[in-house]
Amino acid sequence: MKLSFFKIYYLILILPLFISCSQDDQVVEEEVYLEEEIMLNVSYGSHPQQVYDLYLPAGRTSASTPVIMLIHGGGWTGGDKSDMTQVVYHLQNLHPGYAVVNVNYVLATESIPAFPNQFLDIQSIVNKLTSEKETLQIKPQFGFIGASAGAHIAMMYDYAYDTQDQVKFVANVVGPSDFTDPFYSDQPNFDLYLAILTDLSAYPPGTNLAQTLSPVYQISPLSSPTCSFYGTTDPLVPVSNGISLHDQLTEYGIYNTLKIYVGGHADDWSPEDLADMTQIISSYIDAYLPK
């Protein structure tokens, strides 16, 4: 059926009215500005030590707010996330706009081995934060900063467990990286000590634990850029661990930085060296975990 001229003319006249009404009916969603939020002792498991503190910045979005994870030290049997609280405040000042998660993991006891449980605790945290990315408005990409045993855990998680490449860099502060080093292997009963720390049922019979639990033996082309910091007279972690780590990362083409400072287990480094370490870690955040 053909439309008459007058009907066509009428439709042309009223068409803008329909368009106008349609536009007026549309609901314009305004972007919500999120305020800063602190969530303390968030549970990620059934054990009382499976908790973390989450610091969420103002103005965060799931597209522009990556996460810096802090992992405390303490020889796998001690320590607490409170040891890293000052680092949280420092990061908030230097890198506003990043989420920071300061974590606890289940400490090893006579009945609870450290390995691989502590690596799996980090995996649980990563998985939980990833699943809540829209609720929290965070980008589930991570930079790890670990101290001592925490640095060992950070390296092991990145090099051996991060199959989705969510970890973008590791900052390793005096972390044990090679248990085959004579510094460890020549100590009486070291193999027994390592076995006590390990859930032997989680590994095949005959596993070389010293190698399997050493980050240097887990490095691959998929490992993340790593900055490492060691002391010349550290009684707990030898400089040779840092050198072995640097050499192996370099062999696999992984960008890395090794700094060796005069002093022991980071607690007596000079203010200048600590400032240098801070600057290097900041540069890794900017380069590998951009907002």
N, C-alpha and C positions, 0 to 999 in steps of 0.2 A: 504494500500500500504506500502510495506517495504522500509525503507531507506537503500541505499547502504552504505558500509563501508566508502567510500570517502565522501559521503554527511554528515554522522555522524561526521567524522573527521573534516570536514569543519565547521560544526556548533559549535563543541567544540572550534575550533580556534577563531571564531569570537564572541563567547558568551561574553568573557571578555570585548570586545570592546563596545558591547551594554550596559553592566553594567556600564562601565566607563562613557559612554556618558550620561546615565541616571542619574548618580550621579552628573556629572558636570552641568546638566540642573536644578537640584534642587536648589531652592532659600533658603538659610539659613537665617532665621530671627534672627537678632541680638537683644538682650534685650536692650531696650532703658533706659538709666539712666535719671530719671526725676530730674530736679533741684528743689530747694525749691521754693514755690510759696505762696503768700499771696493774698487772695481774700477778700476785704473789702465790707461790706454792701451788701452782697448777699441777694436778695429778695426771700422769701419763701411764700409770700402771697400778698394780695392787700393793706394791711394797711402799712403806712410808717414805723411803728415800727416792722414790721415783716421782720427783717433782721438779718444777722449774719456775723461775721468775721471768715474766715476759713484759718488756717495756715497749709500748707501742707509741710512735710519734704522732703528733697532730698532723692533720692533712694527709694521712696515709691513704694509699690506694693499692689495689691488688696488682696494678701494673707498674708501680714505681717505688715500692717499699720492700727491698730485700732484707734479709735477716743475718745478723752477725751472732754467732753462737760462741759462748764462752764456756770452756771446759776446765775445771779446776784440777790441781794436782793433789798429791798426798800419798804417793806410792801404791795406788790402787786400793789401799786399805783405810785411808784417812782423807781428811780435807772436806771442804764444804763449799757450796756456791757462794757463801758469804765472803770467802777469800777473794772473790773476783768483783765484789760490789763496786770498789773504787774504779775498776776498769770500765764498768757500765757507765758511770758518770763521766769518765774521761771520753768515752766514745760518743756519748750524747752531746758533749760540747764540740768535739772535733767533727763529728759526722751526724748532724741533726737530719732527721728524715729517714733514718734507718731504724728498723726494729732490732732489738737486742734481746736475746734469750740466754739467761744465765742458768746453767743446768746442774742438777745433781744426778748421780748414777748410783746404783747399789754398790756399796763398798764391799770388798772381799772379806770374808770371814772363814772360819774353819769349815763351815757348811755351805758357804756361797762362794764359788770361785769367781775370779775376775773375768777370765776369758772363756768364751767370747761374750759373756753376758753384758759387760760394759759397752762393747761395740754395739750390741743389739739394743741396749738402752738408747744410745744415740740414734739408732735407726727408728726406734719407736717415736722419739721426739720429732725427728724429721717427718715421719709419716703423719703424725698427728697435726703438726703445723700445716703440712701440705693439704690435708683433708679439710682444714678450717680456713683456707686462704681467703674465701669470699666473706666469711663471717668476720674474720679479723682484719680483712683488707690488707693482706701482706702478699708479697711476691715470694713464692717458695724457692728462692735461690739463696744459698748460704755461703758465708765466709766463716771459717773456723779459726778461733784463737785459743790455743791450748797451752797450759803450763805444766812442765814436768810430766807426770803420768798422764795428765790431761792432753798434753801434746802428743804423746804416744797414741792415745785413744783417737785423737783427731786424725792423725796420719793414717792409722790403720783403717778407720772408717772410710776416709777418702780413697785410699789406694786399693782397698779390698771389698768394700761394701756399697759404695756409691754407684750403683749400676745405672742410675738415671741421670748422672752428671748434674746433680743439684748443688754440689759443693764446688765453688768456683776458685777458692784459694784456701791454703792452710798457713797459719802463722804458728810456727813451732818454737816455743821458748823452752830450751833445755829438755827436750823430749828424748827419751831413749829410742834409738832407731835401729840398733843392731845388737841383738843379744848374743851373736856369735863372736863379738869383739872379745879378745883376750881379757880386757878389763872386767868382763862378766864371766866368761867361760872358765877362766883360771881360778875363780873363787871357789873354795870348797863348798860343796852342796848346792851350787847354783842351779844345776839341773833339777834337783829335788825341789828347790824353792819355786822354780818355774812350773813344775808339775803341780805343786800345791795350789798355785794361783789359777790353774787351768782345769776346766771341766773336760776331762780326758774322753768322756763319752761323746763329746761334740766333734772329735777329730778321729780320723781313721787310725787304727792300731799302727804303731811304728812311726807316727808322725814326728818329724824333727821339729819340736816345739820352738827351739831357739830361732830357727829360720821362719817358721810359720807365723810367729808372733812378732817378727821384726819388720817394721815398715820398709826397710831397704829391699827386702825380698818380695814385697808386694807391689813395687812400682811397675807401672806399665805406661804405654803411650797415652793412656786415658787419665793418668794421675793429674792432679791440679797443680798449678803454680804454688810454690812453697817458699816461704822465707823462714830461715832458721837462725837461732841465736844461742851461742854456747859460751861458757866461761873457761878460761885457761886452767884454772885450778879447781874445777868442779869435782867434789869428792863422790858424786853420785852418777854423773853422766859425763863420759870423757869427750874431749874435743874430737877424738877419732870418729865418734858416732856422727858428728856433724859433717866431717870430711867425707865419710863413706856415703852419707845421704846425698850430699852435694854431687859427688861423682856419679852416683847411680841415676839421679834425676837428670843430670846433664847428658849421660849416655842415652837416655830415652828421649831426649829433646824437650824436657820439661823445664820451663823457665823457673829459675830458683835463685835465691840470694842466701849466702852464708856469711854471717858476721860472728867473729870471735872476739870477745871482750875480756879484758884483764879482770880476773876475779872468779868467784865460785858459782854457786847454783842460783844466779841472778839476784840474790839478796844483798850482794855487796858491790854491785856494778856502779860505776860512777854516774852522776846525774847526766853527764854528757853522753855516755853510752846508752842510758835509758831513753834520752831524748832522741838519739839516733835510731834506736829500735822502734820507738813510737812513730817516727817519721816514715820509716820503711813500711811498717804495717799499714799506716794510713795510705801510702802510695799503692799498696796492694788492694786496699778497699776501693780506691778510686779507679784503678785500672781493671780489676777483675770482677768487681761487684758493683757496677754503676747503677745509679738510681734510674 
